[in-house]
């Protein structure tokens, strides 16, 4: 997510694949960098604007947080220990924050309504139109990931289609 990488993607004529770690505001800022670099290179904005996000859905927000917190924190504590999270000059390492702060405007986690609202919010703010969803982490039961997939298909996607 370094500005140099975003500019390189534009100059190479490839889409900018947004990883799961940056908050919506940071993505919006870098989107302007990407668009300027595309203009400088004389290239159009790609049809696909993919994101990767951590995604977990449960019947209620409280249940989603309770189930996803441990596995996600395990993963992001490792990222924090490796020094990830400071890819832009002047940025602080945000990946060592408590779960509730870490996930704000970064991950799609909650009830079906919550997750649909989060996806719509990202689409309306930055125009992302393709989500690569990370829905399973060490320490999470496979059945819980499968339930998330079912809720996404049956409840989240219809709400997203309706909201777009």
C-alpha positions, 0 to 999 in steps of 0.5 A, spaced: 500 500 500 505 504 499 504 510 494 510 508 490 507 501 489 500 504 487 503 509 482 507 503 479 500 499 478 498 505 474 504 506 470 504 498 468 497 499 466 494 494 471 489 495 476 491 497 483 489 491 488 487 494 495 489 489 501 485 488 507 489 493 512 488 500 510 482 504 512 477 507 508 480 514 508 487 511 507 484 508 501 480 514 498 487 518 499 491 513 495 485 512 490 487 520 488 494 518 487 492 512 483 488 516 478 493 522 478 498 516 476 493 513 471 492 520 468 500 521 467 501 515 464 495 516 459 491 510 461 484 509 463 481 507 470 480 499 469 474 496 469 475 492 475 477 495 482 478 489 487 479 489 494 481 484 499 478 484 506 477 480 512 470 478 512 466 475 517 458 475 518 454 472 524 446 473 525 448 478 530 454 483 531 456 481 538 456 474 535 460 476 529 465 480 534 466 474 539 467 469 534 472 473 529 476 477 534 481 471 537 483 469 530 483 476 527 487 478 532 492 472 532 493 474 525 494 482 526 498 481 532 503 477 527 503 482 522 504 488 527 510 484 530 513 483 523 513 491 522 507 491 517 502 497 517 507 503 516 507 502 508 507 510 507 511 515 510 509 518 517 504 513 518 503 510 525 503 502 525 495 501 526 495 494 526 497 493 534 490 496 536 485 493 540 480 489 535 474 494 536 479 500 533 483 495 528 477 493 525 473 500 524 473 502 517 477 496 515 474 489 515 467 487 514 465 484 520 458 484 523 451 482 522 448 481 515 445 488 515 452 491 518 456 487 513 452 490 507 452 497 509 460 496 510 460 494 503 455 499 500 459 504 504 466 502 501 463 502 494 460 509 494 466 512 497 471 509 492 468 505 487 470 498 489 467 493 485 470 486 486 471 484 493 476 478 495 474 475 501 478 472 507 473 469 511 477 463 514 483 464 519 487 459 524 483 458 530 476 459 526 472 453 525 471 451 518 463 450 520 463 458 522 467 460 515 461 456 511 456 459 515 459 466 514 459 464 506 451 462 507 449 468 510 453 472 505 450 469 499 443 469 502 442 475 506 448 480 505 449 480 497 441 481 496 442 487 501 448 490 497 444 489 490 438 493 493 443 498 496 447 499 490 
